[in-house]
Amino acid sequence: MRQLIQHLGSGRTELVDAPAPGPRRGRLLVRAARSLVSLGTERMLVEFGRAGWLSKARQQPEKFRAVLAKVRTEGLFPTLAAVRSKLAQPIPLGYCHVGEVLDAGQVPGFAVGDRVATNGSHAEVAIVRARLAAKVPAGVSSKQAAFTTIASV
């Protein structure tokens, strides 16, 4: 399946082929119909990824303090390795997702075939917590329903 990810270390965003998630108890497996880009949140993530280390530290002072504490307890080089490893992990982008339930994960109130608005990422298939999903009423288009999550914020 295709999924939009971002590399926090470099800020590079790319569409990748990733393995599709499988069903999980207590989670909804949803095939995308629409996905909405949140200009504020997603632009902030892209800009954070493109920023240098000093700018990243200024933007997230609580994490910077945690890094300093780690330097004190574990040393500089292990801490640098841990930070580089964390920044090398790509993260999925997106949280405004509408689609059809492929597997309801034994979640009461949801069934295969339901149309739902979720906090799923920009991916062809997303796995989401049921408490962060809502059934889309008949008469509401997927295009309109894609605004559900961002409107709730």
C-alpha positions in Angstrom: 0.0 0.0 0.0 1.1 3.6 -0.4 1.7 5.8 2.6 2.9 9.4 3.1 5.8 9.6 5.5 8.2 12.2 6.7 11.8 11.8 7.9 12.2 14.0 10.9 16.0 14.2 10.6 15.9 15.7 7.1 12.4 16.9 6.7 12.1 14.9 3.5 8.5 13.8 2.8 7.8 10.9 0.5 5.2 8.5 -0.7 6.3 5.0 -0.1 5.2 1.4 -0.6 4.6 0.0 2.9 3.1 -3.2 4.2 -0.6 -2.8 4.9 -1.5 -3.2 8.5 -3.4 -6.3 9.5 -6.5 -6.7 11.6 -6.2 -6.2 15.4 -8.6 -6.7 18.2 -10.0 -3.4 19.4 -8.9 -1.5 16.3 -10.6 -0.7 13.0 -8.9 -1.5 9.8 -10.0 1.1 7.3 -9.5 1.4 3.5 -9.1 5.1 2.5 -11.7 7.0 0.5 -10.4 10.5 1.4 -7.6 12.0 3.4 -7.3 15.7 4.3 -4.1 17.6 4.7 -4.0 19.8 7.8 -1.9 22.7 6.6 -1.0 23.9 10.1 0.0 20.7 11.7 1.6 19.0 8.8 3.5 22.1 7.7 4.8 22.4 11.2 6.1 18.8 11.1 7.7 19.4 7.7 9.4 22.6 8.9 10.5 20.9 12.1 12.1 18.1 10.1 13.9 20.5 7.9 15.2 22.5 10.8 18.7 22.1 12.2 19.4 20.5 15.6 19.6 23.9 17.4 16.2 24.9 16.0 14.7 21.5 16.9 15.9 22.0 20.5 14.4 25.5 20.7 11.1 24.2 19.3 10.9 21.3 21.9 12.5 22.5 25.1 11.1 19.6 27.1 12.7 17.0 24.8 15.9 19.0 24.8 16.0 18.8 28.7 15.4 15.0 28.4 18.4 14.8 26.0 20.6 16.7 28.5 19.5 14.4 31.3 20.4 11.4 29.1 23.8 12.9 28.4 24.4 13.2 32.2 23.4 9.6 32.9 24.5 7.8 29.8 27.2 10.0 28.2 27.4 12.1 25.1 28.1 9.5 22.4 25.3 7.0 23.4 22.9 10.0 23.6 23.9 11.3 20.1 23.4 7.8 18.7 19.9 7.6 20.3 18.9 11.0 19.0 20.1 10.2 15.5 18.3 6.9 15.6 15.0 8.6 16.7 15.3 11.2 14.0 16.0 8.5 11.4 12.7 6.8 12.1 10.1 8.0 9.5 6.7 9.0 10.8 3.4 8.7 9.0 1.7 12.0 8.2 -1.9 12.8 8.4 -4.8 12.4 10.8 -7.9 13.3 8.8 -9.0 10.0 7.1 -12.3 8.7 5.8 -12.9 5.2 4.5 -14.6 1.9 4.7 -14.1 -0.5 7.6 -12.4 -3.7 6.3 -12.2 -5.3 9.7 -14.0 -4.1 12.8 -11.7 -5.8 15.3 -14.6 -7.0 17.5 -15.4 -3.4 18.3 -19.0 -3.0 19.4 -21.0 -0.6 17.2 -18.8 -1.0 14.1 -19.1 -3.5 11.2 -17.3 -4.3 8.0 -18.6 -1.9 5.3 -19.3 1.0 7.6 -18.1 4.4 6.3 -16.0 6.1 9.1 -14.1 9.3 9.7 -10.9 8.6 11.7 -7.6 10.0 12.8 -5.8 7.6 10.3 -2.8 8.7 8.4 -2.4 9.5 4.7 -2.4 5.8 3.7 -4.4 3.5 1.5 -5.2 1.4 4.6 -5.0 2.6 8.2 -5.5 0.9 11.5 -7.1 3.2 14.1 -8.5 3.1 17.6 -12.3 2.8 17.6 -12.6 5.7 20.1 -11.1 7.9 17.4 -13.6 6.9 14.7 -17.1 8.0 13.9 -19.6 6.6 11.5 -20.3 8.9 8.6 -24.0 9.5 8.2 -25.8 8.8 4.9 -25.9 12.0 2.9 -22.5 13.2 4.0 -19.9 12.9 1.3 -16.5 11.5 2.1 -15.1 14.9 1.0 -17.1 16.6 3.7 -16.5 13.9 6.3 -12.7 14.3 5.9 -13.0 17.6 7.9 -14.4 15.7 10.9 -11.1 15.2 12.8 -9.7 18.7 12.1 -13.0 20.3 13.0 -13.1 18.4 16.3 -9.7 19.9 17.2 
